[in-house]
Amino acid sequence: MTAVTVLGLGEAGRLYALGLTAAGADVRGFDPFTDARGAGIRQFDSLAQALAGTDLAISLVGAAAARSVAEQVLPLLPPGAVFADFNTSGPESKAELADLAAGFGIPLVDVAVMAPVPRAGSRTPLLASGTAADEFAALMTGLGAPVETVPGAAGAAAGRKLLRSVFMKGLAGLVLECQAAGQAAGSEEWLLAEIAGELGPGGPDLVARLLQGSHTHAVRRAHEVEDSLAYLGSLGTPAWMTEGTLRWLSTLAAEHA
């Protein structure tokens, strides 16, 4: 039985813990700020106990806490364990975490979560890069999680996710702008229906998800777009559309603060 430790038991962490348990893994959860036992998760109060004998540690703590959590976790991981960073951040941050992990003799896998976790739970598509990406993929696919490995060191998967984010978050920004203009012109329903029609059979659901998700997750998505902007800057390519997307999401985040 594969032993998996899920670090961070927010919405995504809980869904992964429950899904991997149902898939046959020995799942241990750890989160000093959240009690998820009521959801049926085997949660430990001690980080050392949660990591004892684990095969795979999954970090789902958010980009801001990713390094500090890694610094606490890496010295406690048993030999042969894999550390998978699922947090959304830029390629440079992932590479720095991989260097940190290497100092403890632990391979770090850069994991990019490629769709909202509430849709499919632990079966959400993943991209993975790093020296142990194939080992990680074997562990996770054995538990029903679809994983595509990306050639290259840690950071390669993060870069691809940010490139996709330029499009997906940019599409959301465009729909938000059209909605605002449609409201002002008294043509909101017509315009959103036109957009949905251009997006194909799933267009209406996609438009609804883009609008709702932008409002619900504005803070997190604004941070992701900031990372996308930084990545585009490192590539030396224009980011005019992405700058506008960040303005939309930052505005929504301020409204919901």
Backbone as CSV, one residue per row, in Angstrom:
resi,resn,N_x,N_y,N_z,CA_x,CA_y,CA_z,C_x,C_y,C_z
1,MET,0.847,-1.185,0.000,0.000,0.000,0.000,0.890,1.246,0.000
2,THR,0.629,2.160,-0.926,1.405,3.392,-1.013,1.026,4.336,0.117
3,ALA,2.038,4.811,0.855,1.798,5.756,1.945,1.965,7.170,1.407
4,VAL,0.930,7.994,1.579,0.932,9.365,1.066,0.605,10.316,2.207
5,THR,1.406,11.363,2.348,1.135,12.405,3.342,0.696,13.661,2.606
6,VAL,-0.485,14.144,2.931,-1.001,15.374,2.325,-0.788,16.519,3.309
7,LEU,-0.021,17.494,2.896,0.309,18.655,3.720,-0.548,19.833,3.279
8,GLY,-1.434,20.278,4.166,-2.391,21.325,3.810,-3.736,20.699,3.526
9,LEU,-4.708,20.965,4.400,-6.015,20.314,4.269,-7.120,21.328,4.027
10,GLY,-6.824,22.273,3.128,-7.866,23.137,2.616,-8.719,22.359,1.638
11,GLU,-9.464,23.034,0.791,-10.379,22.342,-0.115,-9.648,21.328,-0.991
12,ALA,-8.574,21.746,-1.651,-7.861,20.840,-2.549,-7.203,19.707,-1.776
13,GLY,-6.583,20.027,-0.642,-5.932,18.997,0.156,-6.903,17.940,0.636
14,ARG,-8.077,18.374,1.074,-9.083,17.407,1.531,-9.532,16.501,0.392
15,LEU,-9.755,17.082,-0.773,-10.213,16.283,-1.919,-9.150,15.259,-2.325
16,TYR,-7.883,15.678,-2.304,-6.822,14.718,-2.619,-6.723,13.638,-1.549
17,ALA,-6.808,14.016,-0.285,-6.718,13.030,0.793,-7.837,12.000,0.686
18,LEU,-9.041,12.461,0.463,-10.181,11.552,0.372,-10.113,10.689,-0.888
19,GLY,-9.744,11.314,-2.010,-9.687,10.574,-3.265,-8.603,9.517,-3.266
20,LEU,-7.432,9.844,-2.749,-6.342,8.871,-2.716,-6.623,7.748,-1.722
21,THR,-7.317,8.080,-0.634,-7.729,7.033,0.313,-8.677,6.059,-0.369
22,ALA,-9.649,6.594,-1.091,-10.609,5.738,-1.803,-9.918,4.892,-2.867
23,ALA,-8.797,5.390,-3.390,-8.064,4.655,-4.421,-7.142,3.591,-3.834
24,GLY,-7.056,3.511,-2.500,-6.292,2.452,-1.871,-5.000,2.875,-1.206
25,ALA,-4.726,4.173,-1.149,-3.504,4.640,-0.504,-3.681,4.722,1.011
26,ASP,-2.563,4.632,1.709,-2.525,4.873,3.154,-2.251,6.368,3.322
27,VAL,-3.297,7.160,3.516,-3.177,8.617,3.507,-3.137,9.161,4.924
28,ARG,-2.157,10.046,5.165,-2.054,10.763,6.434,-2.155,12.250,6.100
29,GLY,-2.877,13.000,6.877,-3.005,14.428,6.658,-2.330,15.221,7.756
30,PHE,-1.831,16.408,7.374,-1.269,17.305,8.385,-1.598,18.738,8.022
31,ASP,-2.128,19.470,9.002,-2.417,20.892,8.841,-2.627,21.468,10.238
32,PRO,-1.703,22.301,10.709,-1.835,22.826,12.073,-2.935,23.870,12.234
33,PHE,-3.520,24.295,11.119,-4.526,25.361,11.177,-5.948,24.888,10.874
34,THR,-6.090,23.648,10.431,-7.398,23.132,10.016,-7.596,21.719,10.558
35,ASP,-8.780,21.438,11.083,-9.114,20.092,11.535,-10.059,19.464,10.516
36,ALA,-9.563,18.481,9.795,-10.344,17.829,8.745,-10.810,16.435,9.133
37,ARG,-10.710,16.104,10.409,-11.109,14.755,10.834,-12.586,14.505,10.588
38,GLY,-13.394,15.554,10.709,-14.827,15.401,10.476,-15.162,15.012,9.053
39,ALA,-14.234,15.264,8.128,-14.440,14.898,6.728,-14.003,13.464,6.448
40,GLY,-13.502,12.773,7.488,-13.085,11.387,7.307,-11.619,11.223,6.984
41,ILE,-10.820,12.249,7.253,-9.388,12.214,6.959,-8.607,11.841,8.216
42,ARG,-7.658,10.943,8.070,-6.793,10.566,9.194,-5.721,11.638,9.340
43,GLN,-5.918,12.498,10.298,-5.059,13.659,10.462,-4.190,13.513,11.707
44,PHE,-2.926,13.916,11.575,-1.973,13.830,12.679,-1.693,15.226,13.226
45,ASP,-1.464,15.305,14.523,-1.070,16.569,15.140,0.433,16.794,15.044
46,SER,1.191,15.715,14.823,2.639,15.789,14.728,3.081,15.627,13.276
47,LEU,3.883,16.564,12.792,4.394,16.470,11.428,5.276,15.245,11.269
48,ALA,6.104,14.971,12.263,6.993,13.804,12.192,6.193,12.508,12.076
49,GLN,5.106,12.385,12.830,4.280,11.180,12.746,3.601,11.067,11.388
50,ALA,3.155,12.191,10.845,2.486,12.176,9.544,3.432,11.753,8.425
51,LEU,4.726,12.016,8.603,5.707,11.725,7.557,6.422,10.396,7.754
52,ALA,6.290,9.788,8.921,7.013,8.545,9.209,6.631,7.446,8.214
53,GLY,7.625,6.911,7.510,7.393,5.806,6.586,6.658,6.175,5.322
54,THR,6.486,7.452,5.030,5.720,7.835,3.844,6.519,7.604,2.563
55,ASP,5.813,7.310,1.483,6.435,7.173,0.163,6.393,8.491,-0.601
56,LEU,5.348,9.276,-0.334,5.118,10.495,-1.109,4.517,11.564,-0.206
57,ALA,5.139,12.725,-0.188,4.585,13.870,0.530,4.111,14.889,-0.488
58,ILE,2.847,15.286,-0.383,2.240,16.243,-1.303,2.017,17.557,-0.574
59,SER,2.617,18.627,-1.084,2.459,19.945,-0.482,1.382,20.725,-1.214
60,LEU,0.308,21.045,-0.488,-0.807,21.829,-1.022,-1.112,22.969,-0.050
61,VAL,-0.082,23.731,0.273,-0.203,24.741,1.321,-0.320,26.165,0.792
62,GLY,-0.194,26.347,-0.517,-0.205,27.682,-1.101,1.211,28.169,-1.328
63,ALA,1.401,28.965,-2.382,2.740,29.381,-2.782,3.462,30.157,-1.692
64,ALA,2.732,30.990,-0.939,3.373,31.834,0.068,4.033,31.016,1.170
65,ALA,3.464,29.848,1.473,3.991,29.013,2.560,4.827,27.853,2.055
66,ALA,4.978,27.717,0.748,5.603,26.514,0.186,7.024,26.306,0.692
67,ARG,7.832,27.343,0.714,9.230,27.161,1.130,9.339,26.862,2.626
68,SER,8.613,27.614,3.442,8.730,27.391,4.885,8.263,25.987,5.255
69,VAL,7.217,25.498,4.600,6.754,24.135,4.870,7.786,23.118,4.398
70,ALA,8.362,23.355,3.224,9.385,22.442,2.715,10.572,22.366,3.677
71,GLU,10.956,23.496,4.245,12.080,23.515,5.190,11.791,22.679,6.432
72,GLN,10.515,22.606,6.834,10.146,21.791,7.983,10.033,20.310,7.620
73,VAL,9.552,20.046,6.403,9.244,18.676,5.996,10.476,17.894,5.557
74,LEU,11.327,18.506,4.755,12.429,17.774,4.121,13.341,17.044,5.113
75,PRO,13.705,17.646,6.248,14.573,16.909,7.182,13.908,15.686,7.806
76,LEU,12.568,15.629,7.740,11.838,14.536,8.392,11.464,13.400,7.440
77,LEU,11.663,13.593,6.157,11.254,12.561,5.201,12.201,11.367,5.243
78,PRO,11.653,10.153,5.164,12.507,8.957,5.184,13.255,8.804,3.857
79,PRO,14.367,8.086,3.852,15.094,7.834,2.603,14.179,7.168,1.580
80,GLY,14.293,7.608,0.342,13.479,7.030,-0.724,12.146,7.714,-0.943
81,ALA,11.771,8.625,-0.049,10.505,9.339,-0.218,10.639,10.405,-1.305
82,VAL,9.506,10.758,-1.877,9.434,11.802,-2.905,8.631,12.969,-2.347
83,PHE,9.107,14.173,-2.589,8.401,15.381,-2.168,7.817,16.049,-3.405
84,ALA,6.493,16.192,-3.452,5.807,16.770,-4.613,5.210,18.113,-4.246
85,ASP,5.675,19.165,-4.910,5.159,20.504,-4.650,4.050,20.809,-5.657
86,PHE,2.792,20.827,-5.163,1.619,21.074,-6.000,1.259,22.562,-6.050
87,ASN,1.986,23.396,-5.345,1.611,24.798,-5.236,1.926,25.557,-6.529
88,THR,1.068,26.505,-6.874,1.268,27.288,-8.087,2.279,28.391,-7.823
89,SER,3.406,28.343,-8.544,4.418,29.388,-8.463,5.229,29.348,-9.748
90,GLY,6.168,30.259,-9.876,6.954,30.339,-11.090,8.061,29.309,-11.156
91,PRO,8.636,29.109,-12.347,9.711,28.123,-12.522,10.913,28.362,-11.607
92,GLU,11.278,29.623,-11.372,12.435,29.903,-10.518,12.196,29.432,-9.088
93,SER,10.991,29.663,-8.580,10.675,29.225,-7.219,10.726,27.705,-7.101
94,LYS,10.225,27.024,-8.121,10.258,25.556,-8.098,11.698,25.048,-8.142
95,ALA,12.524,25.690,-8.959,13.929,25.277,-9.046,14.641,25.490,-7.712
96,GLU,14.334,26.584,-7.037,14.934,26.847,-5.722,14.521,25.794,-4.711
97,LEU,13.247,25.375,-4.747,12.793,24.318,-3.842,13.496,22.996,-4.143
98,ALA,13.717,22.723,-5.431,14.405,21.485,-5.807,15.836,21.485,-5.283
99,ASP,16.504,22.637,-5.342,17.864,22.734,-4.799,17.857,22.514,-3.285
100,LEU,16.851,23.092,-2.614,16.720,22.900,-1.172,16.549,21.424,-0.849
101,ALA,15.661,20.751,-1.576,15.394,19.328,-1.333,16.628,18.474,-1.598
102,ALA,17.380,18.824,-2.635,18.572,18.048,-2.974,19.585,18.063,-1.831
103,GLY,19.613,19.157,-1.089,20.512,19.240,0.049,20.197,18.230,1.135
104,PHE,18.966,17.717,1.144,18.572,16.692,2.121,18.521,15.302,1.477
105,GLY,18.945,15.223,0.215,18.924,13.940,-0.481,17.539,13.489,-0.885
106,ILE,16.605,14.448,-0.999,15.213,14.137,-1.355,14.901,14.702,-2.742
107,PRO,14.354,13.896,-3.650,13.973,14.435,-4.952,12.663,15.217,-4.866
108,LEU,12.649,16.416,-5.433,11.431,17.223,-5.470,10.825,17.167,-6.864
109,VAL,9.530,16.944,-6.914,8.798,16.936,-8.173,7.968,18.207,-8.257
110,ASP,8.145,18.927,-9.352,7.353,20.115,-9.647,6.051,19.636,-10.285
111,VAL,4.937,19.855,-9.582,3.633,19.376,-10.063,2.733,20.568,-10.354
112,ALA,2.198,20.604,-11.558,1.251,21.641,-11.951,-0.137,21.016,-12.044
113,VAL,-1.077,21.560,-11.291,-2.468,21.084,-11.302,-3.176,21.815,-12.433
114,MET,-3.678,21.070,-13.413,-4.092,21.674,-14.673,-5.582,21.963,-14.798
115,ALA,-6.346,21.799,-13.727,-7.776,22.117,-13.751,-8.223,22.316,-12.307
116,PRO,-9.373,22.961,-12.092,-9.866,23.122,-10.722,-10.096,21.772,-10.048
117,VAL,-9.512,21.582,-8.880,-9.593,20.297,-8.182,-11.032,19.898,-7.827
118,PRO,-11.936,20.837,-7.478,-13.298,20.399,-7.132,-14.016,19.640,-8.240
119,ARG,-13.601,19.792,-9.476,-14.271,19.081,-10.572,-14.011,17.584,-10.532
120,ALA,-12.763,17.180,-10.292,-12.409,15.761,-10.401,-11.623,15.241,-9.215
121,GLY,-11.406,16.053,-8.192,-10.691,15.593,-7.015,-9.297,15.092,-7.336
122,SER,-8.948,13.924,-6.804,-7.604,13.387,-7.014,-7.384,12.885,-8.436
123,ARG,-8.394,12.929,-9.262,-8.259,12.541,-10.670,-8.076,13.756,-11.585
124,THR,-7.761,14.893,-11.001,-7.486,16.097,-11.772,-6.189,15.917,-12.564
125,PRO,-6.142,16.303,-13.833,-4.916,16.142,-14.635,-3.740,16.916,-14.040
126,LEU,-2.570,16.298,-14.067,-1.350,16.892,-13.518,-0.234,16.862,-14.554
127,LEU,0.630,17.885,-14.495,1.904,17.877,-15.202,2.999,17.746,-14.147
128,ALA,4.052,17.015,-14.460,5.132,16.831,-13.497,6.479,16.912,-14.181
129,SER,7.423,17.577,-13.522,8.794,17.632,-14.019,9.751,17.479,-12.850
130,GLY,11.017,17.196,-13.182,12.024,16.979,-12.147,12.601,15.582,-12.240
131,THR,13.643,15.347,-11.469,14.367,14.073,-11.574,13.519,12.867,-11.185
132,ALA,12.526,13.068,-10.326,11.685,11.948,-9.883,10.291,12.010,-10.488
133,ALA,10.144,12.724,-11.603,8.815,12.878,-12.208,8.224,11.527,-12.621
134,ASP,9.050,10.653,-13.190,8.536,9.347,-13.616,8.118,8.504,-12.410
135,GLU,8.891,8.568,-11.340,8.541,7.824,-10.129,7.232,8.349,-9.546
136,PHE,7.093,9.674,-9.516,5.855,10.283,-9.044,4.677,9.859,-9.914
137,ALA,4.875,9.890,-11.222,3.791,9.513,-12.143,3.354,8.072,-11.908
138,ALA,4.323,7.184,-11.659,3.979,5.782,-11.419,3.158,5.631,-10.144
139,LEU,3.539,6.351,-9.099,2.787,6.289,-7.841,1.369,6.804,-8.026
140,MET,1.241,7.946,-8.683,-0.073,8.587,-8.790,-0.982,7.909,-9.798
141,THR,-0.452,7.465,-10.924,-1.310,6.776,-11.896,-1.812,5.463,-11.321
142,GLY,-1.005,4.858,-10.449,-1.465,3.653,-9.769,-2.627,3.910,-8.835
143,LEU,-2.822,5.184,-8.489,-3.935,5.581,-7.622,-5.024,6.327,-8.412
144,GLY,-4.978,6.215,-9.727,-6.043,6.769,-10.556,-5.879,8.217,-10.948
145,ALA,-4.723,8.824,-10.684,-4.520,10.234,-11.022,-3.797,10.337,-12.362
146,PRO,-4.332,11.075,-13.322,-3.663,11.220,-14.622,-2.483,12.185,-14.529
147,VAL,-1.297,11.696,-14.901,-0.081,12.508,-14.818,0.641,12.476,-16.155
148,GLU,0.975,13.652,-16.664,1.820,13.770,-17.850,3.163,14.325,-17.393
149,THR,4.246,13.630,-17.712,5.562,14.117,-17.336,6.102,15.051,-18.417
150,VAL,6.841,16.050,-17.973,7.402,17.070,-18.853,8.917,16.958,-18.803
151,PRO,9.600,16.913,-19.936,11.063,16.857,-19.910,11.644,18.088,-19.213
152,GLY,12.726,17.863,-18.486,13.394,18.990,-17.857,13.352,18.933,-16.347
153,ALA,14.027,19.893,-15.752,14.138,19.961,-14.304,12.883,20.548,-13.682
154,ALA,12.860,20.561,-12.347,11.745,21.205,-11.647,11.632,22.651,-12.108
155,GLY,10.425,23.050,-12.426,10.166,24.365,-12.994,9.583,24.277,-14.388
156,ALA,9.879,23.182,-15.099,9.357,23.019,-16.458,7.842,22.878,-16.464
157,ALA,7.297,22.104,-15.530,5.844,21.942,-15.450,5.185,23.259,-15.039
158,ALA,5.803,23.959,-14.088,5.256,25.245,-13.654,5.206,26.231,-14.806
159,GLY,6.237,26.238,-15.638,6.255,27.140,-16.784,5.135,26.852,-17.756
160,ARG,4.887,25.582,-18.013,3.798,25.241,-18.939,2.443,25.644,-18.364
161,LYS,2.272,25.463,-17.051,0.999,25.867,-16.458,0.793,27.378,-16.589
162,LEU,1.848,28.146,-16.378,1.717,29.602,-16.469,1.433,30.042,-17.897
163,LEU,1.998,29.347,-18.878,1.674,29.663,-20.263,0.193,29.405,-20.540
164,ARG,-0.315,28.292,-20.030,-1.744,27.997,-20.197,-2.589,29.022,-19.453
165,SER,-2.088,29.465,-18.312,-2.816,30.448,-17.522,-2.958,31.771,-18.258
166,VAL,-1.956,32.130,-19.062,-2.061,33.350,-19.865,-3.332,33.301,-20.709
167,PHE,-3.609,32.128,-21.286,-4.817,31.990,-22.100,-6.077,31.891,-21.262
168,MET,-6.105,30.967,-20.298,-7.342,30.713,-19.562,-7.760,31.910,-18.708
169,LYS,-6.827,32.504,-17.984,-7.183,33.675,-17.178,-7.443,34.867,-18.080
170,GLY,-6.731,34.927,-19.221,-6.994,35.994,-20.181,-8.383,35.874,-20.778
171,LEU,-8.824,34.642,-21.051,-10.174,34.425,-21.553,-11.201,34.883,-20.525
172,ALA,-10.936,34.580,-19.257,-11.840,35.025,-18.196,-11.891,36.544,-18.137
173,GLY,-10.732,37.194,-18.261,-10.701,38.650,-18.245,-11.494,39.243,-19.398
174,LEU,-11.399,38.626,-20.570,-12.145,39.111,-21.729,-13.653,38.968,-21.513
175,VAL,-14.068,37.824,-20.938,-15.493,37.612,-20.676,-15.990,38.612,-19.632
176,LEU,-15.193,38.886,-18.602,-15.577,39.881,-17.601,-15.752,41.258,-18.237
177,GLU,-14.848,41.598,-19.147,-14.930,42.904,-19.803,-16.163,42.993,-20.696
178,CYS,-16.452,41.900,-21.384,-17.647,41.872,-22.231,-18.916,41.949,-21.386
179,GLN,-18.916,41.264,-20.254,-20.088,41.325,-19.385,-20.338,42.755,-18.909
180,ALA,-19.267,43.445,-18.487,-19.429,44.820,-18.018,-19.946,45.730,-19.133
181,ALA,-19.401,45.559,-20.336,-19.844,46.377,-21.462,-21.281,46.032,-21.847
182,GLY,-21.606,44.731,-21.801,-22.966,44.314,-22.131,-23.984,44.870,-21.159
183,GLN,-23.623,44.876,-19.872,-24.517,45.455,-18.871,-24.747,46.934,-19.148
184,ALA,-23.685,47.652,-19.452,-23.799,49.099,-19.702,-24.643,49.389,-20.932
185,ALA,-24.578,48.479,-21.913,-25.319,48.681,-23.157,-26.701,48.052,-23.134
186,GLY,-27.045,47.371,-22.043,-28.334,46.687,-21.971,-28.397,45.443,-22.831
187,SER,-27.239,44.835,-23.116,-27.182,43.673,-24.015,-26.398,42.513,-23.412
188,GLU,-26.362,42.423,-22.091,-25.517,41.428,-21.438,-25.876,40.000,-21.841
189,GLU,-27.132,39.611,-21.731,-27.513,38.226,-22.031,-27.199,37.875,-23.480
190,TRP,-27.491,38.799,-24.382,-27.225,38.535,-25.801,-25.733,38.338,-26.042
191,LEU,-24.904,39.215,-25.478,-23.469,39.146,-25.726,-22.856,37.883,-25.124
192,LEU,-23.243,37.527,-23.910,-22.709,36.309,-23.303,-23.152,35.074,-24.075
193,ALA,-24.361,35.099,-24.624,-24.827,33.978,-25.449,-24.015,33.882,-26.739
194,GLU,-23.666,35.032,-27.315,-22.826,35.039,-28.523,-21.454,34.423,-28.220
195,ILE,-20.868,34.804,-27.102,-19.563,34.267,-26.707,-19.659,32.759,-26.485
196,ALA,-20.687,32.334,-25.762,-20.871,30.909,-25.486,-21.005,30.117,-26.779
197,GLY,-21.730,30.664,-27.745,-21.902,29.989,-29.016,-20.590,29.809,-29.764
198,GLU,-19.716,30.789,-29.688,-18.421,30.691,-30.354,-17.514,29.659,-29.690
199,LEU,-17.749,29.372,-28.410,-16.902,28.439,-27.667,-17.331,26.988,-27.823
200,GLY,-18.397,26.731,-28.557,-18.781,25.361,-28.838,-19.859,24.824,-27.908
201,PRO,-20.119,23.504,-27.977,-21.223,22.911,-27.206,-21.140,23.164,-25.707
202,GLY,-19.938,23.197,-25.167,-19.799,23.441,-23.730,-19.658,24.914,-23.396
203,GLY,-19.917,25.782,-24.362,-19.718,27.209,-24.181,-20.470,27.834,-23.016
204,PRO,-21.772,27.574,-22.875,-22.507,28.188,-21.765,-21.937,27.833,-20.393
205,ASP,-21.578,26.556,-20.204,-21.001,26.144,-18.923,-19.636,26.785,-18.702
206,LEU,-18.845,26.887,-19.768,-17.527,27.487,-19.641,-17.632,28.963,-19.271
207,VAL,-18.516,29.688,-19.937,-18.689,31.103,-19.619,-19.107,31.276,-18.162
208,ALA,-20.033,30.434,-17.713,-20.497,30.520,-16.321,-19.351,30.231,-15.355
209,ARG,-18.521,29.222,-15.662,-17.397,28.887,-14.785,-16.369,30.016,-14.752
210,LEU,-16.114,30.618,-15.901,-15.137,31.710,-15.950,-15.585,32.888,-15.100
211,LEU,-16.856,33.233,-15.197,-17.365,34.365,-14.426,-17.404,34.051,-12.933
212,GLN,-17.983,32.912,-12.583,-18.107,32.555,-11.165,-16.737,32.336,-10.533
213,GLY,-15.883,31.605,-11.224,-14.565,31.313,-10.677,-13.716,32.556,-10.490
214,SER,-13.851,33.519,-11.396,-13.076,34.750,-11.276,-13.468,35.516,-10.025
215,HIS,-14.749,35.511,-9.691,-15.200,36.197,-8.480,-14.812,35.408,-7.225
216,THR,-15.034,34.108,-7.254,-14.807,33.288,-6.059,-13.329,33.178,-5.705
217,HIS,-12.480,33.062,-6.727,-11.055,32.798,-6.498,-10.180,33.955,-6.983
218,ALA,-10.704,35.172,-6.898,-9.994,36.326,-7.462,-8.608,36.508,-6.857
219,VAL,-8.487,36.358,-5.542,-7.197,36.595,-4.887,-6.158,35.594,-5.382
220,ARG,-6.504,34.316,-5.345,-5.550,33.281,-5.770,-5.203,33.424,-7.244
221,ARG,-6.206,33.719,-8.068,-5.948,33.824,-9.506,-5.140,35.070,-9.846
222,ALA,-5.325,36.129,-9.078,-4.503,37.324,-9.301,-3.034,36.998,-9.044
223,HIS,-2.751,36.231,-7.980,-1.364,35.836,-7.703,-0.814,34.969,-8.838
224,GLU,-1.647,34.088,-9.378,-1.206,33.226,-10.478,-0.877,34.063,-11.708
225,VAL,-1.693,35.080,-11.978,-1.431,35.939,-13.132,-0.169,36.772,-12.908
226,GLU,0.088,37.169,-11.679,1.352,37.854,-11.375,2.541,36.966,-11.722
227,ASP,2.441,35.677,-11.382,3.503,34.737,-11.733,3.618,34.595,-13.253
228,SER,2.477,34.582,-13.935,2.494,34.494,-15.396,3.191,35.706,-16.004
229,LEU,2.890,36.890,-15.467,3.535,38.107,-15.959,5.046,38.049,-15.759
230,ALA,5.466,37.583,-14.599,6.901,37.471,-14.332,7.553,36.491,-15.301
231,TYR,6.853,35.403,-15.605,7.404,34.404,-16.521,7.505,34.965,-17.930
232,LEU,6.466,35.656,-18.380,6.527,36.274,-19.700,7.662,37.291,-19.764
233,GLY,7.861,38.009,-18.649,8.969,38.950,-18.599,10.309,38.259,-18.765
234,SER,10.456,37.089,-18.128,11.713,36.349,-18.249,11.913,35.825,-19.664
235,LEU,10.817,35.599,-20.381,10.899,35.134,-21.771,11.127,36.282,-22.739
236,GLY,10.888,37.509,-22.271,11.076,38.680,-23.125,9.978,38.870,-24.149
237,THR,8.766,38.382,-23.848,7.650,38.513,-24.785,6.626,39.515,-24.261
238,PRO,5.825,40.118,-25.156,4.807,41.083,-24.708,3.807,40.446,-23.763
239,ALA,3.266,41.274,-22.867,2.298,40.783,-21.882,1.130,41.746,-21.748
240,TRP,0.777,42.398,-22.840,-0.256,43.435,-22.786,-1.601,42.877,-22.333
241,MET,-2.017,41.732,-22.875,-3.294,41.141,-22.499,-3.267,40.674,-21.042
242,THR,-2.154,40.080,-20.636,-2.039,39.561,-19.281,-2.043,40.687,-18.251
243,GLU,-1.472,41.823,-18.602,-1.529,42.981,-17.707,-2.983,43.408,-17.473
244,GLY,-3.790,43.371,-18.531,-5.210,43.700,-18.382,-5.947,42.673,-17.540
245,THR,-5.601,41.404,-17.712,-6.220,40.352,-16.904,-5.936,40.582,-15.425
246,LEU,-4.700,40.953,-15.117,-4.346,41.199,-13.720,-5.151,42.367,-13.151
247,ARG,-5.401,43.386,-13.939,-6.207,44.514,-13.462,-7.618,44.058,-13.117
248,TRP,-8.202,43.202,-13.960,-9.551,42.697,-13.682,-9.573,41.889,-12.388
249,LEU,-8.651,40.929,-12.254,-8.671,40.056,-11.082,-8.305,40.814,-9.809
250,SER,-7.398,41.758,-9.901,-7.042,42.561,-8.733,-8.223,43.403,-8.263
251,THR,-8.978,43.926,-9.229,-10.172,44.708,-8.896,-11.208,43.838,-8.189
252,LEU,-11.431,42.636,-8.713,-12.385,41.712,-8.087,-11.908,41.317,-6.693
253,ALA,-10.606,41.080,-6.553,-10.068,40.690,-5.247,-10.288,41.799,-4.226
254,ALA,-10.119,43.038,-4.645,-10.338,44.167,-3.732,-11.795,44.282,-3.345
255,GLU,-12.692,43.998,-4.282,-14.140,44.069,-3.992,-14.557,43.017,-2.983
256,HIS,-13.887,41.853,-3.007,-14.268,40.748,-2.127,-13.439,40.706,-0.848
257,ALA,-12.539,41.668,-0.690,-11.682,41.683,0.496,-12.497,42.015,1.751
